[in-house]
Amino acid sequence: MAGEVELLRRIYERFNARDMETVLAAMRQDVAWANGMEGGHVYGRDSVRDYWTRQWAMLDPRVEPVGFRTGPGGEVIVDVHQVVHDLEGKLLVDQMVVHIFRFEGGLIQRFDIGGA
């Protein structure tokens, strides 16, 4: 899990820096990615790119990992402090959430969002 944790730390840092292409490169081409705004999942890197483009045009989300553990199926579970502002800086969300990552071949295969 150590390699996956280091990859995820970098992904969170690059997501917060809005370095979309570096984060997308850590995903399988056919990734299933949770859509936190509208529900369900988006599928594939291009769909994740489109989702984030829409999201960042409306919101300024920041996610900071505070803990990592392995789930019963080998998934990496991340406790995350999530803070979301609108584009004018108004605080919309300040909460703890759980992110669940499944890997295949060293790349993210699936991302889900759980409760705190």
VOKELUM-881614 format. One record per residue (C-alpha): residue number from 1; residue in one letter; chain; x, y, z. Coordinates in nm, 4 decimals, padded with zeros to 6 digits. Each point is the difference from the previous one (the first is absolute). Layout:
// VOKELUM-881614
<r><num>NUM</num><residu>A</residu><chaine>A</chaine><east>X</east><north>Y</north><up>Z</up></r>
...
This chain:
// VOKELUM-881614
<r><num>1</num><residu>M</residu><chaine>A</chaine><east>00.0000</east><north>00.0000</north><up>00.0000</up></r>
<r><num>2</num><residu>A</residu><chaine>A</chaine><east>00.2951</east><north>00.2372</north><up>00.0511</up></r>
<r><num>3</num><residu>G</residu><chaine>A</chaine><east>00.0393</east><north>00.0670</north><up>-00.3728</up></r>
<r><num>4</num><residu>E</residu><chaine>A</chaine><east>-00.3713</east><north>00.0626</north><up>-00.0417</up></r>
<r><num>5</num><residu>V</residu><chaine>A</chaine><east>-00.0041</east><north>00.2398</north><up>00.2978</up></r>
<r><num>6</num><residu>E</residu><chaine>A</chaine><east>00.2891</east><north>00.1998</north><up>-00.1442</up></r>
<r><num>7</num><residu>L</residu><chaine>A</chaine><east>-00.1766</east><north>00.0136</north><up>-00.3367</up></r>
<r><num>8</num><residu>L</residu><chaine>A</chaine><east>-00.3215</east><north>00.1162</north><up>00.1664</up></r>
<r><num>9</num><residu>R</residu><chaine>A</chaine><east>00.1809</east><north>00.2692</north><up>00.2001</up></r>
<r><num>10</num><residu>R</residu><chaine>A</chaine><east>00.1376</east><north>00.1361</north><up>-00.3270</up></r>
<r><num>11</num><residu>I</residu><chaine>A</chaine><east>-00.3407</east><north>-00.0251</north><up>-00.1665</up></r>
<r><num>12</num><residu>Y</residu><chaine>A</chaine><east>-00.1668</east><north>00.2022</north><up>00.2745</up></r>
<r><num>13</num><residu>E</residu><chaine>A</chaine><east>00.2738</east><north>00.2612</north><up>-00.0184</up></r>
<r><num>14</num><residu>R</residu><chaine>A</chaine><east>-00.0253</east><north>00.0221</north><up>-00.3796</up></r>
<r><num>15</num><residu>F</residu><chaine>A</chaine><east>-00.3827</east><north>00.0091</north><up>00.0103</up></r>
<r><num>16</num><residu>N</residu><chaine>A</chaine><east>00.0122</east><north>00.2967</north><up>00.2379</up></r>
<r><num>17</num><residu>A</residu><chaine>A</chaine><east>00.2488</east><north>00.1681</north><up>-00.2367</up></r>
<r><num>18</num><residu>R</residu><chaine>A</chaine><east>-00.2467</east><north>-00.0662</north><up>-00.2883</up></r>
<r><num>19</num><residu>D</residu><chaine>A</chaine><east>00.2637</east><north>-00.2032</north><up>-00.1851</up></r>
<r><num>20</num><residu>M</residu><chaine>A</chaine><east>-00.2663</east><north>-00.2088</north><up>-00.1701</up></r>
<r><num>21</num><residu>E</residu><chaine>A</chaine><east>00.2212</east><north>-00.1830</north><up>-00.2497</up></r>
<r><num>22</num><residu>T</residu><chaine>A</chaine><east>00.2381</east><north>-00.1337</north><up>00.2673</up></r>
<r><num>23</num><residu>V</residu><chaine>A</chaine><east>-00.2932</east><north>-00.1349</north><up>00.2011</up></r>
<r><num>24</num><residu>L</residu><chaine>A</chaine><east>-00.1662</east><north>-00.1510</north><up>-00.3070</up></r>
<r><num>25</num><residu>A</residu><chaine>A</chaine><east>00.3254</east><north>-00.1785</north><up>-00.0894</up></r>
<r><num>26</num><residu>A</residu><chaine>A</chaine><east>-00.0294</east><north>-00.1953</north><up>00.3273</up></r>
<r><num>27</num><residu>M</residu><chaine>A</chaine><east>-00.3309</east><north>-00.1518</north><up>-00.1139</up></r>
<r><num>28</num><residu>R</residu><chaine>A</chaine><east>-00.0804</east><north>-00.2896</north><up>-00.2282</up></r>
<r><num>29</num><residu>Q</residu><chaine>A</chaine><east>-00.1490</east><north>00.1096</north><up>-00.3321</up></r>
<r><num>30</num><residu>D</residu><chaine>A</chaine><east>-00.3281</east><north>-00.1686</north><up>00.1025</up></r>
<r><num>31</num><residu>V</residu><chaine>A</chaine><east>-00.0072</east><north>00.1381</north><up>00.3568</up></r>
<r><num>32</num><residu>A</residu><chaine>A</chaine><east>-00.3317</east><north>00.0183</north><up>00.1856</up></r>
<r><num>33</num><residu>W</residu><chaine>A</chaine><east>00.0006</east><north>00.3313</north><up>00.1920</up></r>
<r><num>34</num><residu>A</residu><chaine>A</chaine><east>-00.2621</east><north>00.1103</north><up>00.2533</up></r>
<r><num>35</num><residu>N</residu><chaine>A</chaine><east>-00.1897</east><north>00.3121</north><up>-00.1039</up></r>
<r><num>36</num><residu>G</residu><chaine>A</chaine><east>-00.0306</east><north>00.1894</north><up>00.3285</up></r>
<r><num>37</num><residu>M</residu><chaine>A</chaine><east>-00.2055</east><north>00.2815</north><up>-00.1520</up></r>
<r><num>38</num><residu>E</residu><chaine>A</chaine><east>-00.2726</east><north>-00.1859</north><up>-00.1892</up></r>
<r><num>39</num><residu>G</residu><chaine>A</chaine><east>00.0221</east><north>-00.3538</north><up>00.1359</up></r>
<r><num>40</num><residu>G</residu><chaine>A</chaine><east>00.0969</east><north>-00.3239</north><up>-00.1666</up></r>
<r><num>41</num><residu>H</residu><chaine>A</chaine><east>00.3301</east><north>-00.0435</north><up>-00.1801</up></r>
<r><num>42</num><residu>V</residu><chaine>A</chaine><east>00.1720</east><north>00.1272</north><up>-00.3093</up></r>
<r><num>43</num><residu>Y</residu><chaine>A</chaine><east>00.1924</east><north>-00.2513</north><up>-00.2094</up></r>
<r><num>44</num><residu>G</residu><chaine>A</chaine><east>00.3343</east><north>00.0479</north><up>-00.1690</up></r>
<r><num>45</num><residu>R</residu><chaine>A</chaine><east>00.2665</east><north>00.2683</north><up>00.0222</up></r>
<r><num>46</num><residu>D</residu><chaine>A</chaine><east>-00.1715</east><north>00.2286</north><up>-00.2497</up></r>
<r><num>47</num><residu>S</residu><chaine>A</chaine><east>-00.3199</east><north>-00.0056</north><up>00.2048</up></r>
<r><num>48</num><residu>V</residu><chaine>A</chaine><east>00.1937</east><north>00.0782</north><up>00.3193</up></r>
<r><num>49</num><residu>R</residu><chaine>A</chaine><east>00.1674</east><north>00.2918</north><up>-00.1812</up></r>
<r><num>50</num><residu>D</residu><chaine>A</chaine><east>-00.3424</east><north>00.1320</north><up>-00.1086</up></r>
<r><num>51</num><residu>Y</residu><chaine>A</chaine><east>-00.1414</east><north>-00.0458</north><up>00.3507</up></r>
<r><num>52</num><residu>W</residu><chaine>A</chaine><east>00.2852</east><north>00.1903</north><up>00.1644</up></r>
<r><num>53</num><residu>T</residu><chaine>A</chaine><east>-00.0189</east><north>00.2756</north><up>-00.2622</up></r>
<r><num>54</num><residu>R</residu><chaine>A</chaine><east>-00.3693</east><north>00.0503</north><up>00.0862</up></r>
<r><num>55</num><residu>Q</residu><chaine>A</chaine><east>00.0660</east><north>-00.0268</north><up>00.3730</up></r>
<r><num>56</num><residu>W</residu><chaine>A</chaine><east>00.2874</east><north>00.2494</north><up>00.0071</up></r>
<r><num>57</num><residu>A</residu><chaine>A</chaine><east>-00.2024</east><north>00.2495</north><up>-00.2047</up></r>
<r><num>58</num><residu>M</residu><chaine>A</chaine><east>-00.2510</east><north>00.0129</north><up>00.2909</up></r>
<r><num>59</num><residu>L</residu><chaine>A</chaine><east>00.1883</east><north>-00.0990</north><up>00.3158</up></r>
<r><num>60</num><residu>D</residu><chaine>A</chaine><east>00.3381</east><north>00.0120</north><up>00.1693</up></r>
<r><num>61</num><residu>P</residu><chaine>A</chaine><east>00.0382</east><north>-00.3368</north><up>00.1757</up></r>
<r><num>62</num><residu>R</residu><chaine>A</chaine><east>00.3008</east><north>-00.0868</north><up>00.2177</up></r>
<r><num>63</num><residu>V</residu><chaine>A</chaine><east>00.0620</east><north>-00.3484</north><up>00.1334</up></r>
<r><num>64</num><residu>E</residu><chaine>A</chaine><east>00.2641</east><north>-00.0864</north><up>00.2578</up></r>
<r><num>65</num><residu>P</residu><chaine>A</chaine><east>00.0642</east><north>-00.3635</north><up>00.0937</up></r>
<r><num>66</num><residu>V</residu><chaine>A</chaine><east>00.0325</east><north>-00.0522</north><up>00.3755</up></r>
<r><num>67</num><residu>G</residu><chaine>A</chaine><east>00.0196</east><north>-00.3797</north><up>00.0219</up></r>
<r><num>68</num><residu>F</residu><chaine>A</chaine><east>00.0443</east><north>-00.3103</north><up>-00.2136</up></r>
<r><num>69</num><residu>R</residu><chaine>A</chaine><east>-00.1004</east><north>-00.3608</north><up>00.0629</up></r>
<r><num>70</num><residu>T</residu><chaine>A</chaine><east>-00.0572</east><north>-00.3179</north><up>-00.1971</up></r>
<r><num>71</num><residu>G</residu><chaine>A</chaine><east>-00.3538</east><north>-00.1305</north><up>-00.0404</up></r>
<r><num>72</num><residu>P</residu><chaine>A</chaine><east>-00.1054</east><north>-00.3651</north><up>00.0114</up></r>
<r><num>73</num><residu>G</residu><chaine>A</chaine><east>00.0173</east><north>-00.0337</north><up>-00.3803</up></r>
<r><num>74</num><residu>G</residu><chaine>A</chaine><east>00.3443</east><north>00.1600</north><up>-00.0284</up></r>
<r><num>75</num><residu>E</residu><chaine>A</chaine><east>-00.1375</east><north>00.3450</north><up>-00.0838</up></r>
<r><num>76</num><residu>V</residu><chaine>A</chaine><east>00.1696</east><north>00.3069</north><up>00.1459</up></r>
<r><num>77</num><residu>I</residu><chaine>A</chaine><east>-00.2327</east><north>00.2011</north><up>00.2243</up></r>
<r><num>78</num><residu>V</residu><chaine>A</chaine><east>00.0909</east><north>00.3637</north><up>00.0574</up></r>
<r><num>79</num><residu>D</residu><chaine>A</chaine><east>-00.1456</east><north>00.2257</north><up>00.2681</up></r>
<r><num>80</num><residu>V</residu><chaine>A</chaine><east>-00.0191</east><north>00.3416</north><up>-00.1634</up></r>
<r><num>81</num><residu>H</residu><chaine>A</chaine><east>-00.0641</east><north>00.3538</north><up>00.1234</up></r>
<r><num>82</num><residu>Q</residu><chaine>A</chaine><east>-00.2069</east><north>00.1576</north><up>-00.2770</up></r>
<r><num>83</num><residu>V</residu><chaine>A</chaine><east>-00.0501</east><north>00.3764</north><up>-00.0241</up></r>
<r><num>84</num><residu>V</residu><chaine>A</chaine><east>-00.2016</east><north>00.1469</north><up>-00.2859</up></r>
<r><num>85</num><residu>H</residu><chaine>A</chaine><east>-00.0431</east><north>00.3691</north><up>-00.0786</up></r>
<r><num>86</num><residu>D</residu><chaine>A</chaine><east>-00.1919</east><north>00.1640</north><up>-00.2791</up></r>
<r><num>87</num><residu>L</residu><chaine>A</chaine><east>00.2023</east><north>00.2055</north><up>-00.2456</up></r>
<r><num>88</num><residu>E</residu><chaine>A</chaine><east>-00.0580</east><north>00.3162</north><up>00.2062</up></r>
<r><num>89</num><residu>G</residu><chaine>A</chaine><east>00.1550</east><north>-00.1670</north><up>00.3048</up></r>
<r><num>90</num><residu>K</residu><chaine>A</chaine><east>-00.3176</east><north>-00.0807</north><up>00.1953</up></r>
<r><num>91</num><residu>L</residu><chaine>A</chaine><east>00.0366</east><north>-00.3180</north><up>00.2051</up></r>
<r><num>92</num><residu>L</residu><chaine>A</chaine><east>-00.2462</east><north>-00.2656</north><up>-00.1157</up></r>
<r><num>93</num><residu>V</residu><chaine>A</chaine><east>00.1317</east><north>-00.3194</north><up>00.1610</up></r>
<r><num>94</num><residu>D</residu><chaine>A</chaine><east>00.2493</east><north>-00.0811</north><up>00.2764</up></r>
<r><num>95</num><residu>Q</residu><chaine>A</chaine><east>-00.0191</east><north>-00.3679</north><up>00.0885</up></r>
<r><num>96</num><residu>M</residu><chaine>A</chaine><east>00.1726</east><north>-00.3317</north><up>00.0320</up></r>
<r><num>97</num><residu>V</residu><chaine>A</chaine><east>-00.0672</east><north>-00.2565</north><up>-00.2731</up></r>
<r><num>98</num><residu>V</residu><chaine>A</chaine><east>00.1339</east><north>-00.3408</north><up>-00.0931</up></r>
<r><num>99</num><residu>H</residu><chaine>A</chaine><east>00.1572</east><north>-00.0665</north><up>-00.3393</up></r>
<r><num>100</num><residu>I</residu><chaine>A</chaine><east>00.0403</east><north>-00.3594</north><up>-00.1158</up></r>
<r><num>101</num><residu>F</residu><chaine>A</chaine><east>00.2506</east><north>-00.0903</north><up>-00.2703</up></r>
<r><num>102</num><residu>R</residu><chaine>A</chaine><east>00.0438</east><north>-00.3285</north><up>-00.1830</up></r>
<r><num>103</num><residu>F</residu><chaine>A</chaine><east>00.3142</east><north>-00.0533</north><up>-00.2025</up></r>
<r><num>104</num><residu>E</residu><chaine>A</chaine><east>00.0894</east><north>-00.2226</north><up>-00.2922</up></r>
<r><num>105</num><residu>G</residu><chaine>A</chaine><east>00.3441</east><north>-00.0120</north><up>-00.1555</up></r>
<r><num>106</num><residu>G</residu><chaine>A</chaine><east>00.1185</east><north>00.2889</north><up>00.2168</up></r>
<r><num>107</num><residu>L</residu><chaine>A</chaine><east>-00.2755</east><north>00.2312</north><up>-00.1275</up></r>
<r><num>108</num><residu>I</residu><chaine>A</chaine><east>-00.3317</east><north>00.1067</north><up>00.1505</up></r>
<r><num>109</num><residu>Q</residu><chaine>A</chaine><east>-00.2740</east><north>-00.2296</north><up>-00.1271</up></r>
<r><num>110</num><residu>R</residu><chaine>A</chaine><east>-00.2900</east><north>00.1340</north><up>00.2103</up></r>
<r><num>111</num><residu>F</residu><chaine>A</chaine><east>-00.0668</east><north>00.2916</north><up>00.2369</up></r>
<r><num>112</num><residu>D</residu><chaine>A</chaine><east>-00.2984</east><north>00.0167</north><up>00.2354</up></r>
<r><num>113</num><residu>I</residu><chaine>A</chaine><east>-00.1121</east><north>00.2464</north><up>00.2643</up></r>
<r><num>114</num><residu>G</residu><chaine>A</chaine><east>-00.1283</east><north>-00.1185</north><up>00.3377</up></r>
<r><num>115</num><residu>G</residu><chaine>A</chaine><east>-00.1249</east><north>00.1744</north><up>00.3122</up></r>
<r><num>116</num><residu>A</residu><chaine>A</chaine><east>00.2173</east><north>00.1233</north><up>00.2858</up></r>
